[in-house]
Amino acid sequence: MILQCPECSTRYLVPDSAIGTEGRTVRCANCKHSWFQAAAPDVEDALELPESTPLAPAPPPLAPLARPPIAEPVERFAPFAPAAPVAPEPAVVAPTFVPPATPQIENLPVRLRRNTTRRWTIVAVLAGLLMLIAAGAIVYLGAPGVAAKLGLGTGSDETPLRLRDNPIERRELDNGSELFAVSGQVTNPSNQRQRVPDIRAELRDAQGRLVYSWTITPQQRTLAPGGAIDFNSATLNVPANSKRLELSFAGEATR
């Protein structure tokens, strides 16, 4: 039989003979709880079968179903009718070709087609000529002096700063190249602090044409009232036909 502890619900499987017919006190090995366990009931006493009841009589047999009478078969297809006579085919007549009418074009308006390729070619040639003229002006006058030669404003006011150049130094180096050195001074005669722009050096020939130019960066960008700063620059292999040096601030006319 199976014993179950009423405290911790632990189950134990023990033989019926260990409990006996009158029962005994047992103890749970898990929680140490003790209780009285009654003897197991007798199997024959526990099973009480109810009295059998007689079976009901079988039902009477079912009556046969009535079948409706079968109707005579009906013809599904209509009787064959003879085919109608076929009409003879008409005789084939050869088609007659009628040439299309030629439209009259004497009074139609004539619309000439514009030659767009030729027009764009002319525009491209004109643009190329303008670019060549502009490049020649820059080479001859120099980039900063183009606007001044054309009588156009440079967009900025003339600076009050003054340039003073020292004598030019030209000497030949050991490697055969010629050194061309320029030096001078920038002064501020005004009573306000002025910004010092770049200095442009231009070399011209005997006819006044520009043959060489370069830019000199000043040592400082601002100059106090009444102040002065020195500048110097050197370049190699200037043209031999250079005769005159002209100094100017970038964006102004040469001095």
C-alpha positions in Angstrom: 0.0 0.0 0.0 1.0 3.7 -0.4 1.4 5.9 2.6 1.4 9.7 2.4 2.6 12.0 5.2 -0.2 14.5 6.1 2.5 17.2 6.9 5.0 17.2 4.0 3.0 15.0 1.6 6.0 12.6 1.2 4.8 9.2 -0.1 6.1 5.7 0.9 5.4 2.3 -0.6 5.1 -0.4 2.2 3.7 -3.9 2.2 0.2 -4.4 3.7 1.6 -6.8 6.2 3.7 -4.0 7.8 0.5 -2.2 8.8 -1.5 -5.2 9.8 -5.2 -5.7 9.9 -5.8 -3.3 12.9 -3.4 -0.4 11.8 -0.4 1.1 13.5 1.4 4.3 14.2 4.0 5.3 11.6 6.6 8.1 11.4 7.7 10.2 8.4 11.4 9.8 7.7 11.5 13.2 6.0 9.8 15.6 8.6 9.6 13.2 11.6 5.8 13.5 11.9 3.9 10.6 13.4 0.3 9.5 12.7 -1.9 6.5 12.9 -2.3 4.6 9.7 -5.4 2.4 9.4 -5.2 -1.0 7.8 -5.8 -1.4 4.0 -9.5 -2.3 3.2 -10.2 -5.8 1.8 -10.4 -5.9 -2.0 -13.6 -8.0 -2.0 -15.3 -5.6 0.4 -14.2 -2.5 -1.5 -15.6 -3.7 -4.8 -19.4 -3.6 -4.8 -20.8 -4.5 -8.2 -24.3 -3.2 -9.0 -27.0 -5.7 -9.9 -27.3 -6.4 -13.6 -30.4 -5.2 -15.4 -32.0 -7.2 -18.2 -31.4 -6.0 -21.8 -34.3 -4.3 -23.7 -35.9 -6.3 -26.4 -34.7 -5.8 -30.0 -36.6 -3.2 -32.1 -38.9 -4.5 -34.9 -37.4 -4.7 -38.5 -37.7 -1.6 -40.7 -40.3 -1.6 -43.5 -38.9 -1.6 -47.1 -38.8 1.8 -48.8 -41.1 2.5 -51.8 -39.3 3.0 -55.1 -40.8 5.5 -57.7 -41.6 4.0 -61.1 -38.8 4.4 -63.8 -39.9 6.6 -66.7 -39.4 5.7 -70.3 -36.1 7.1 -71.8 -36.3 10.3 -73.7 -34.4 11.0 -76.9 -31.6 13.5 -76.2 -30.6 14.2 -79.8 -32.8 15.9 -82.5 -33.3 13.9 -85.7 -30.6 14.6 -88.4 -31.6 17.3 -90.9 -30.1 17.4 -94.4 -27.5 20.1 -95.0 -28.4 23.2 -96.9 -27.1 23.5 -100.5 -23.8 25.5 -100.8 -23.9 28.5 -103.0 -21.3 28.6 -105.8 -18.2 30.9 -105.3 -18.2 34.1 -107.3 -15.8 34.5 -110.1 -12.4 36.2 -109.2 -12.1 39.7 -110.7 -8.6 41.1 -111.2 -8.0 44.4 -109.1 -7.6 47.6 -111.0 -4.6 49.8 -109.8 -5.4 53.4 -109.3 -2.3 55.6 -108.8 -2.5 58.0 -105.8 -3.1 61.7 -106.6 0.0 63.8 -106.5 -0.4 66.8 -104.1 0.1 70.2 -105.5 3.0 72.0 -103.7 3.1 75.3 -105.6 1.1 77.2 -103.0 2.5 75.4 -99.9 4.6 77.7 -97.6 8.3 77.0 -97.7 10.0 76.6 -94.3 13.8 76.8 -94.3 15.7 74.7 -91.8 18.2 76.6 -89.7 21.7 75.4 -89.7 22.4 75.2 -85.9 25.8 73.6 -86.3 27.1 76.5 -88.3 25.8 79.0 -85.8 27.5 77.3 -82.8 30.8 77.0 -84.8 30.8 80.8 -85.3 30.1 81.3 -81.6 33.0 79.0 -80.6 35.4 80.9 -83.0 34.4 84.2 -81.5 34.9 83.0 -78.0 38.3 81.6 -78.9 39.4 85.0 -80.3 38.3 86.8 -77.2 40.3 84.4 -75.0 43.4 84.9 -77.1 43.0 88.7 -76.9 42.6 88.5 -73.1 45.6 86.3 -72.7 47.7 88.7 -74.8 46.7 91.6 -72.7 47.6 89.8 -69.4 51.1 88.8 -70.9 51.7 92.4 -72.1 50.3 94.4 -69.2 50.5 92.0 -66.3 47.6 90.7 -64.4 47.3 93.6 -61.8 47.8 96.3 -64.5 45.1 95.1 -66.9 42.3 97.0 -65.1 44.4 100.1 -64.8 45.3 100.1 -68.5 41.6 99.7 -69.5 40.5 102.5 -67.2 38.6 100.2 -64.8 38.5 100.5 -61.0 40.2 97.8 -59.0 37.4 97.6 -56.4 39.7 98.7 -53.5 40.8 102.1 -52.2 44.4 103.2 -52.7 46.5 102.5 -49.7 48.3 105.4 -48.0 51.5 103.3 -47.5 54.6 104.4 -49.3 57.4 102.2 -51.0 61.1 103.1 -51.1 63.4 100.8 -53.0 67.2 100.4 -52.6 69.6 100.0 -55.4 69.3 96.7 -57.3 71.9 94.1 -56.8 72.8 91.7 -59.7 75.6 89.3 -59.5 76.6 86.0 -61.1 76.8 82.9 -58.9 79.3 80.1 -59.0 76.9 77.8 -60.9 76.6 80.3 -63.7 73.1 81.6 -62.9 72.5 85.3 -62.2 71.0 86.5 -58.9 68.7 89.5 -59.0 68.1 91.0 -55.5 65.6 93.7 -54.6 65.2 95.4 -51.2 63.4 98.5 -49.8 61.1 99.8 -47.1 57.4 100.3 -46.6 56.3 103.3 -44.5 53.0 104.4 -43.0 52.7 108.2 -43.0 49.0 108.2 -41.9 47.8 108.3 -38.3 46.0 105.0 -38.5 47.1 101.4 -38.5 47.2 100.1 -42.1 47.1 96.7 -43.6 50.2 95.8 -45.7 49.4 94.1 -49.0 51.7 92.0 -51.1 54.4 93.9 -53.1 54.6 93.3 -56.9 57.9 93.7 -58.6 57.9 94.2 -62.4 60.9 94.3 -64.8 60.5 96.2 -68.1 62.7 96.6 -71.1 63.8 99.8 -72.8 60.5 100.2 -74.6 58.5 99.9 -71.3 57.2 96.4 -72.0 56.8 93.9 -69.1 59.4 91.1 -69.4 59.3 89.6 -65.9 57.4 89.9 -62.6 57.0 88.3 -59.2 55.3 88.9 -55.8 57.0 89.8 -52.6 55.3 88.9 -49.3 55.9 91.4 -46.5 57.2 90.4 -43.1 54.1 91.6 -41.3 50.5 92.3 -42.4 49.8 95.5 -40.3 51.8 98.7 -39.8 51.3 101.1 -37.0 51.0 104.9 -37.7 54.4 106.3 -38.6 55.9 102.9 -38.7 58.2 101.3 -41.3 59.2 97.7 -42.3 62.0 96.5 -44.6 61.5 94.0 -47.4 63.9 92.1 -49.6 63.6 89.4 -52.3 65.8 87.7 -54.8 65.2 85.7 -57.9 67.3 83.9 -60.5 67.8 84.1 -64.2 65.8 87.2 -65.0 65.7 88.2 -68.7 68.8 90.0 -69.9 66.8 92.8 -71.6 65.3 94.0 -68.3 66.2 97.6 -67.8 63.8 99.1 -65.3 62.3 97.9 -62.0 58.9 99.0 -60.9 57.4 98.3 -57.5 53.7 98.5 -56.5 51.3 97.1 -54.0 49.1 94.3 -55.3 46.0 95.8 -56.9 47.5 99.3 -57.5 49.3 100.8 -60.4 53.1 100.5 -60.6 55.3 103.2 -59.1 
